Amino acid sequence: MTEINWGRIKWQSRRGMRELDLMLLPFVEHDLPNMDPSVIDDYMDLLNATDLELFRWLHGTAEPDSERRKKMVATIVACHETRKGREGV
């Protein structure tokens, strides 16, 4: 397995849309490092989507285009729910 470049992952997670950044950046900083490498691969695949696709998927107004992405979106949303009510979320 290759070494994970967390700086690169975090940089690619910065989308410039506040609503996305508030969900993706805490996920990358707090949750993703504790997950299986296959989940990291799924997350990197998800980052290939457009900002608009990600926004719609993460906010439930559209459904992801693959089972792999559906599972990843559900994971991000679940992790985000555990942080609700904390400062910045």
N, CA, C and O atoms as a MOPAC input file, in Angstrom:
PM7 MOZYME 1SCF
protein

 N      0.84300 1    -1.18300 1     0.00000 1
 C      0.00000 1     0.00000 1     0.00000 1
 C      0.88900 1     1.24600 1     0.00000 1
 O      1.90800 1     1.28700 1     0.68900 1
 N      0.50400 1     2.24100 1    -0.76100 1
 C      1.26600 1     3.47700 1    -0.81400 1
 C      0.91000 1     4.35900 1     0.37200 1
 O     -0.16600 1     4.25100 1     0.96000 1
 N      1.84900 1     5.23400 1     0.70300 1
 C      1.62100 1     6.15600 1     1.80900 1
 C      0.53300 1     7.16300 1     1.42500 1
 O      0.46700 1     7.62700 1     0.28600 1
 N     -0.29900 1     7.48200 1     2.38000 1
 C     -1.41400 1     8.39700 1     2.14000 1
 C     -0.91400 1     9.83100 1     2.29000 1
 O     -0.28400 1    10.17600 1     3.29000 1
 N     -1.19700 1    10.65700 1     1.29600 1
 C     -0.81400 1    12.05700 1     1.32200 1
 C     -1.99500 1    12.86600 1     1.85400 1
 O     -2.84900 1    13.31300 1     1.08900 1
 N     -2.03400 1    13.04900 1     3.17800 1
 C     -3.16600 1    13.71500 1     3.81600 1
 C     -3.27400 1    15.17500 1     3.39900 1
 O     -4.37600 1    15.71200 1     3.29100 1
 N     -2.14400 1    15.81300 1     3.16700 1
 C     -2.18200 1    17.20100 1     2.71700 1
 C     -2.88300 1    17.33000 1     1.37500 1
 O     -3.67300 1    18.25000 1     1.16900 1
 N     -2.59700 1    16.41600 1     0.47200 1
 C     -3.23300 1    16.41900 1    -0.84400 1
 C     -4.73700 1    16.15000 1    -0.72400 1
 O     -5.54800 1    16.80700 1    -1.37600 1
 N     -5.09000 1    15.18900 1     0.10700 1
 C     -6.50800 1    14.85900 1     0.29400 1
 C     -7.25000 1    16.06500 1     0.86900 1
 O     -8.34600 1    16.40300 1     0.42100 1
 N     -6.64500 1    16.70700 1     1.86100 1
 C     -7.29000 1    17.87500 1     2.46600 1
 C     -7.41600 1    18.99900 1     1.44100 1
 O     -8.45300 1    19.65800 1     1.37000 1
 N     -6.37700 1    19.22000 1     0.65300 1
 C     -6.42100 1    20.27600 1    -0.35400 1
 C     -7.52900 1    20.00900 1    -1.37700 1
 O     -8.26200 1    20.92700 1    -1.74700 1
 N     -7.65400 1    18.77300 1    -1.82900 1
 C     -8.68800 1    18.42400 1    -2.80600 1
 C    -10.08500 1    18.48800 1    -2.20000 1
 O    -11.07200 1    18.60300 1    -2.92600 1
 N    -10.17000 1    18.41500 1    -0.88300 1
 C    -11.46300 1    18.48100 1    -0.20500 1
 C    -11.95500 1    19.91200 1    -0.05100 1
 O    -13.14200 1    20.13900 1     0.18200 1
 N    -11.06200 1    20.86700 1    -0.17800 1
 C    -11.45300 1    22.29100 1    -0.13300 1
 C    -12.10400 1    22.62500 1    -1.45900 1
 O    -11.43100 1    22.70200 1    -2.48700 1
 N    -13.39600 1    22.82100 1    -1.43900 1
 C    -14.12300 1    23.01100 1    -2.68400 1
 C    -14.46400 1    24.46700 1    -2.95800 1
 O    -14.86800 1    24.80100 1    -4.07200 1
 N    -14.31000 1    25.34400 1    -1.96600 1
 C    -14.62200 1    26.74900 1    -2.16900 1
 C    -16.09700 1    27.07400 1    -1.98700 1
 O    -16.51500 1    28.22100 1    -2.14900 1
 N    -16.86300 1    26.07700 1    -1.65700 1
 C    -18.28100 1    26.27200 1    -1.36000 1
 C    -18.42700 1    25.96400 1     0.13700 1
 O    -18.20500 1    24.83500 1     0.57500 1
 N    -18.79400 1    26.96000 1     0.88700 1
 C    -18.82700 1    26.82600 1     2.35100 1
 C    -19.59000 1    25.59400 1     2.81800 1
 O    -19.14400 1    24.89100 1     3.72600 1
 N    -20.73200 1    25.33300 1     2.20400 1
 C    -21.55100 1    24.19500 1     2.60900 1
 C    -20.79600 1    22.87000 1     2.44300 1
 O    -20.94500 1    21.96300 1     3.26200 1
 N    -20.00100 1    22.76300 1     1.40500 1
 C    -19.21200 1    21.54300 1     1.19700 1
 C    -18.02600 1    21.49800 1     2.14400 1
 O    -17.74500 1    20.46100 1     2.74500 1
 N    -17.32700 1    22.62500 1     2.27900 1
 C    -16.15700 1    22.66400 1     3.14700 1
 C    -16.51100 1    22.31000 1     4.59200 1
 O    -15.72500 1    21.66300 1     5.28500 1
 N    -17.69000 1    22.73200 1     5.04400 1
 C    -18.10200 1    22.44300 1     6.41900 1
 C    -18.39000 1    20.96000 1     6.64400 1
 O    -18.38900 1    20.49200 1     7.78300 1
 N    -18.63000 1    20.23600 1     5.58300 1
 C    -18.86300 1    18.79500 1     5.71800 1
 C    -17.60100 1    17.99700 1     5.41100 1
 O    -17.27700 1    17.04700 1     6.12300 1
 N    -16.89100 1    18.37800 1     4.35900 1
 C    -15.76100 1    17.57700 1     3.90300 1
 C    -14.50300 1    17.75000 1     4.74700 1
 O    -13.84600 1    16.76300 1     5.07800 1
 N    -14.15700 1    18.98100 1     5.09700 1
 C    -12.90400 1    19.19000 1     5.82600 1
 C    -12.88200 1    18.54300 1     7.21100 1
 O    -11.89000 1    17.90100 1     7.55500 1
 N    -13.93900 1    18.68600 1     8.02100 1
 C    -13.92200 1    17.97500 1     9.30800 1
 C    -13.88500 1    16.45000 1     9.12700 1
 O    -13.26700 1    15.73900 1     9.92000 1
 N    -14.54500 1    15.96600 1     8.08800 1
 C    -14.52100 1    14.52900 1     7.80800 1
 C    -13.09300 1    14.07200 1     7.53600 1
 O    -12.65700 1    13.04600 1     8.05800 1
 N    -12.36700 1    14.82900 1     6.72000 1
 C    -10.98700 1    14.46900 1     6.38400 1
 C    -10.07600 1    14.58900 1     7.60300 1
 O     -9.17700 1    13.76900 1     7.79300 1
 N    -10.30500 1    15.59800 1     8.42100 1
 C     -9.43900 1    15.82300 1     9.57900 1
 C     -9.69400 1    14.85900 1    10.72900 1
 O     -8.75300 1    14.44300 1    11.40600 1
 N    -10.95700 1    14.49900 1    10.95900 1
 C    -11.29600 1    13.74500 1    12.16300 1
 C    -11.74000 1    12.30400 1    11.93600 1
 O    -11.50700 1    11.44600 1    12.78700 1
 N    -12.36300 1    12.03200 1    10.82400 1
 C    -12.97000 1    10.71100 1    10.63000 1
 C    -12.19200 1     9.81800 1     9.66600 1
 O    -11.91300 1     8.65900 1     9.97300 1
 N    -11.85300 1    10.35000 1     8.53000 1
 C    -11.22700 1     9.54800 1     7.47700 1
 C     -9.91900 1     8.87700 1     7.91600 1
 O     -9.68700 1     7.72900 1     7.53600 1
 N     -9.05900 1     9.53500 1     8.69200 1
 C     -7.80500 1     8.88100 1     9.09200 1
 C     -8.00300 1     7.58800 1     9.88700 1
 O     -7.10300 1     6.74900 1     9.93200 1
 N     -9.15800 1     7.42300 1    10.50700 1
 C     -9.42800 1     6.23300 1    11.32100 1
 C    -10.12500 1     5.12500 1    10.53700 1
 O    -10.47700 1     4.08800 1    11.09900 1
 N    -10.32100 1     5.34500 1     9.25400 1
 C    -11.07300 1     4.39600 1     8.44500 1
 C    -10.15700 1     3.50600 1     7.61800 1
 O     -8.97400 1     3.79100 1     7.43100 1
 N    -10.73700 1     2.43600 1     7.13800 1
 C    -10.04200 1     1.46400 1     6.30800 1
 C     -9.52100 1     2.12100 1     5.02500 1
 O    -10.17000 1     3.02100 1     4.49300 1
 N     -8.36900 1     1.68700 1     4.52400 1
 C     -7.83800 1     2.25800 1     3.27500 1
 C     -8.80300 1     2.18600 1     2.09200 1
 O     -8.74500 1     3.03900 1     1.20700 1
 N     -9.67400 1     1.20400 1     2.05700 1
 C    -10.64000 1     1.12900 1     0.96000 1
 C    -11.62500 1     2.29500 1     1.01500 1
 O    -12.10600 1     2.75200 1    -0.02200 1
 N    -11.92400 1     2.77500 1     2.21600 1
 C    -12.81000 1     3.92500 1     2.36900 1
 C    -12.10300 1     5.18000 1     1.85400 1
 O    -12.73100 1     6.04600 1     1.24500 1
 N    -10.81100 1     5.27100 1     2.09700 1
 C    -10.03200 1     6.40100 1     1.58800 1
 C    -10.06600 1     6.39900 1     0.06600 1
 O    -10.20800 1     7.45500 1    -0.55100 1
 N     -9.93900 1     5.23700 1    -0.54000 1
 C    -10.05000 1     5.13100 1    -2.00600 1
 C    -11.42600 1     5.58000 1    -2.48100 1
 O    -11.54000 1     6.28000 1    -3.48700 1
 N    -12.46100 1     5.18100 1    -1.76800 1
 C    -13.82900 1     5.59000 1    -2.12600 1
 C    -13.99100 1     7.09700 1    -1.99900 1
 O    -14.65700 1     7.72800 1    -2.82100 1
 N    -13.38200 1     7.67100 1    -0.96900 1
 C    -13.45800 1     9.11700 1    -0.77900 1
 C    -12.75600 1     9.84200 1    -1.92600 1
 O    -13.27100 1    10.83300 1    -2.44400 1
 N    -11.59300 1     9.35400 1    -2.31600 1
 C    -10.86500 1     9.97500 1    -3.42300 1
 C    -11.68000 1     9.88900 1    -4.71200 1
 O    -11.65900 1    10.82200 1    -5.51400 1
 N    -12.38700 1     8.80000 1    -4.92000 1
 C    -13.27300 1     8.67800 1    -6.07900 1
 C    -14.38400 1     9.72500 1    -5.99900 1
 O    -14.72200 1    10.35100 1    -7.00300 1
 N    -14.93900 1     9.90900 1    -4.82800 1
 C    -16.01800 1    10.88200 1    -4.65400 1
 C    -15.55600 1    12.29400 1    -5.01300 1
 O    -16.33100 1    13.08200 1    -5.55400 1
 N    -14.31300 1    12.60800 1    -4.71800 1
 C    -13.79300 1    13.94700 1    -5.00200 1
 C    -13.69000 1    14.23500 1    -6.49700 1
 O    -13.47000 1    15.38200 1    -6.88400 1
 N    -13.84200 1    13.22800 1    -7.33400 1
 C    -13.85300 1    13.44800 1    -8.77800 1
 C    -15.16800 1    14.05000 1    -9.26400 1
 O    -15.26200 1    14.51100 1   -10.40200 1
 N    -16.17300 1    14.04600 1    -8.41000 1
 C    -17.47400 1    14.62900 1    -8.76900 1
 C    -17.37500 1    16.15100 1    -8.76100 1
 O    -16.47400 1    16.72400 1    -8.14800 1
 N    -18.30000 1    16.78600 1    -9.44200 1
 C    -18.33600 1    18.25200 1    -9.45700 1
 C    -18.85200 1    18.77100 1    -8.12300 1
 O    -19.45900 1    18.03400 1    -7.34600 1
 N    -18.60300 1    20.04700 1    -7.87200 1
 C    -19.10300 1    20.66100 1    -6.64900 1
 C    -20.62400 1    20.58900 1    -6.57300 1
 O    -21.18500 1    20.30600 1    -5.51500 1
 N    -21.27900 1    20.84100 1    -7.68100 1
 C    -22.73800 1    20.79700 1    -7.69600 1
 C    -23.25300 1    19.39300 1    -7.39000 1
 O    -24.21300 1    19.23500 1    -6.63600 1
 N    -22.62100 1    18.37900 1    -7.97000 1
 C    -23.02000 1    16.99800 1    -7.66400 1
 C    -22.83400 1    16.71400 1    -6.18100 1
 O    -23.73800 1    16.19400 1    -5.52700 1
 N    -21.66100 1    17.05600 1    -5.64800 1
 C    -21.39100 1    16.81700 1    -4.22800 1
 C    -22.40600 1    17.53500 1    -3.34700 1
 O    -22.91500 1    16.95700 1    -2.38700 1
 N    -22.69900 1    18.78300 1    -3.66700 1
 C    -23.67200 1    19.54200 1    -2.87700 1
 C    -25.02600 1    18.84000 1    -2.86400 1
 O    -25.63200 1    18.65300 1    -1.80900 1
 N    -25.48200 1    18.46300 1    -4.03200 1
 C    -26.79000 1    17.79700 1    -4.11800 1
 C    -26.79500 1    16.45700 1    -3.39300 1
 O    -27.75500 1    16.13600 1    -2.69300 1
 N    -25.75100 1    15.68800 1    -3.55000 1
 C    -25.68700 1    14.38200 1    -2.90000 1
 C    -25.63800 1    14.52600 1    -1.38100 1
 O    -26.37200 1    13.84500 1    -0.66600 1
 N    -24.77200 1    15.41200 1    -0.89100 1
 C    -24.59400 1    15.55500 1     0.55100 1
 C    -25.80100 1    16.19000 1     1.23600 1
 O    -26.00800 1    16.00000 1     2.43400 1
 N    -26.59200 1    16.93900 1     0.48400 1
 C    -27.77400 1    17.56600 1     1.05600 1
 C    -29.06400 1    16.83200 1     0.70400 1
 O    -30.15800 1    17.29300 1     1.03000 1
 N    -28.92900 1    15.68600 1     0.03700 1
 C    -30.07100 1    14.81800 1    -0.19400 1
 C    -31.03600 1    15.24800 1    -1.27600 1
 O    -32.16600 1    14.76000 1    -1.31600 1
 N    -30.62700 1    16.14400 1    -2.15200 1
 C    -31.52500 1    16.56900 1    -3.22900 1
 C    -31.31100 1    15.78500 1    -4.51000 1
 O    -32.06000 1    15.94200 1    -5.47500 1
 N    -30.28800 1    14.94000 1    -4.51900 1
 C    -30.03000 1    14.04200 1    -5.65600 1
 C    -29.32100 1    12.80900 1    -5.10800 1
 O    -28.75000 1    12.83400 1    -4.01700 1
 N    -29.36800 1    11.74500 1    -5.87700 1
 C    -28.75600 1    10.49700 1    -5.45500 1
 C    -27.44700 1    10.27300 1    -6.21300 1
 O    -27.38900 1    10.47600 1    -7.42500 1
 N    -26.39300 1     9.85200 1    -5.49900 1
 C    -25.12000 1     9.58200 1    -6.16200 1
 C    -25.26900 1     8.57800 1    -7.30600 1
 O    -26.20900 1     7.78500 1    -7.34200 1
 N    -24.32600 1     8.63500 1    -8.22700 1
 C    -24.40800 1     7.86000 1    -9.46100 1
 C    -23.85400 1     6.44300 1    -9.37500 1
 O    -23.83100 1     5.73700 1   -10.38300 1
 N    -23.40900 1     6.01100 1    -8.20200 1
 C    -22.93100 1     4.63800 1    -8.04000 1
 C    -23.14200 1     4.19900 1    -6.59000 1
 O    -23.27700 1     5.03100 1    -5.69300 1
 N    -23.16800 1     2.91000 1    -6.38000 1
 C    -23.32700 1     2.37600 1    -5.02100 1
 C    -22.14300 1     2.77900 1    -4.14700 1
 O    -22.30500 1     3.08900 1    -2.96700 1
 N    -20.97000 1     2.76900 1    -4.73400 1
 C    -19.75300 1     3.15300 1    -4.01500 1
 C    -19.88700 1     4.58100 1    -3.49000 1
 O    -19.56900 1     4.85700 1    -2.33300 1
 N    -20.35100 1     5.46800 1    -4.33600 1
 C    -20.50800 1     6.86300 1    -3.93200 1
 C    -21.68100 1     7.04200 1    -2.96600 1
 O    -21.61000 1     7.88000 1    -2.06700 1
 N    -22.74300 1     6.27900 1    -3.13300 1
 C    -23.87000 1     6.35300 1    -2.19400 1
 C    -23.40400 1     6.02200 1    -0.78200 1
 O    -23.75800 1     6.70600 1     0.17800 1
 N    -22.60900 1     4.96800 1    -0.67100 1
 C    -22.11400 1     4.53600 1     0.63400 1
 C    -21.19600 1     5.60000 1     1.23500 1
 O    -21.26300 1     5.87000 1     2.43400 1
 N    -20.34000 1     6.20300 1     0.41100 1
 C    -19.42000 1     7.22400 1     0.89900 1
 C    -20.17200 1     8.46500 1     1.35900 1
 O    -19.85500 1     9.03500 1     2.40200 1
 N    -21.15900 1     8.88100 1     0.58900 1
 C    -21.97500 1    10.03900 1     0.96500 1
 C    -22.68900 1     9.75700 1     2.28900 1
 O    -22.72600 1    10.62300 1     3.16300 1
 N    -23.24500 1     8.58000 1     2.44500 1
 C    -23.93200 1     8.22600 1     3.69100 1
 C    -22.96700 1     8.27100 1     4.87400 1
 O    -23.34400 1     8.70000 1     5.96500 1
 N    -21.74300 1     7.84000 1     4.67000 1
 C    -20.73100 1     7.87700 1     5.72700 1
 C    -20.40100 1     9.30900 1     6.11700 1
 O    -20.33000 1     9.62500 1     7.30400 1
 N    -20.19900 1    10.17100 1     5.13900 1
 C    -19.88000 1    11.57600 1     5.41300 1
 C    -21.03400 1    12.25100 1     6.14400 1
 O    -20.82100 1    12.96600 1     7.12400 1
 N    -22.24600 1    12.02700 1     5.67100 1
 C    -23.41800 1    12.63500 1     6.30300 1
 C    -23.55700 1    12.14800 1     7.74600 1
 O    -23.84200 1    12.94800 1     8.63700 1
 N    -23.36500 1    10.87100 1     7.98600 1
 C    -23.47700 1    10.32500 1     9.34600 1
 C    -22.42200 1    10.94600 1    10.26400 1
 O    -22.72300 1    11.29300 1    11.40600 1
 N    -21.20400 1    11.08500 1     9.77700 1
 C    -20.15400 1    11.70500 1    10.58400 1
 C    -20.47600 1    13.17100 1    10.84500 1
 O    -20.24800 1    13.67500 1    11.94500 1
 N    -20.99800 1    13.84500 1     9.84700 1
 C    -21.37100 1    15.25500 1    10.00400 1
 C    -22.46800 1    15.40500 1    11.06200 1
 O    -22.43600 1    16.34000 1    11.86100 1
 N    -23.41900 1    14.50100 1    11.06600 1
 C    -24.51600 1    14.55200 1    12.04300 1
 C    -23.98700 1    14.48100 1    13.47400 1
 O    -24.55600 1    15.10200 1    14.37200 1
 N    -22.91100 1    13.73500 1    13.69900 1
 C    -22.36000 1    13.62800 1    15.05300 1
 C    -21.70500 1    14.92700 1    15.50600 1
 O    -21.51300 1    15.13600 1    16.70300 1
 N    -21.36200 1    15.80100 1    14.56700 1
 C    -20.72700 1    17.07700 1    14.89500 1
 C    -21.69800 1    18.24800 1    14.97100 1
 O    -21.31600 1    19.33200 1    15.41200 1
 N    -22.92800 1    18.05600 1    14.55700 1
 C    -23.89400 1    19.16300 1    14.55100 1
 C    -24.01700 1    19.78000 1    15.93700 1
 O    -24.00100 1    19.08200 1    16.95100 1
 N    -24.13900 1    21.09400 1    15.95700 1
 C    -24.26200 1    21.80300 1    17.21200 1
 C    -22.93400 1    22.26500 1    17.77100 1
 O    -22.89700 1    23.08200 1    18.69200 1
 N    -21.85500 1    21.75900 1    17.23200 1
 C    -20.54000 1    22.22300 1    17.65600 1
 C    -20.17400 1    23.46600 1    16.87000 1
 O    -20.72500 1    23.71700 1    15.79900 1
 N    -19.26800 1    24.22500 1    17.38900 1
 C    -18.84400 1    25.46700 1    16.74600 1
 C    -18.38300 1    25.20900 1    15.31900 1
 O    -17.59400 1    24.29700 1    15.07400 1
 N    -18.86800 1    26.00100 1    14.38700 1
 C    -18.43000 1    25.91100 1    13.00100 1
 C    -19.19100 1    24.90400 1    12.16700 1
 O    -18.93300 1    24.78300 1    10.97000 1
 N    -20.11100 1    24.18600 1    12.75800 1
 C    -20.83700 1    23.17400 1    11.98000 1
 C    -22.29500 1    23.55300 1    11.91200 1
 O    -23.09100 1    22.83800 1    11.30400 1

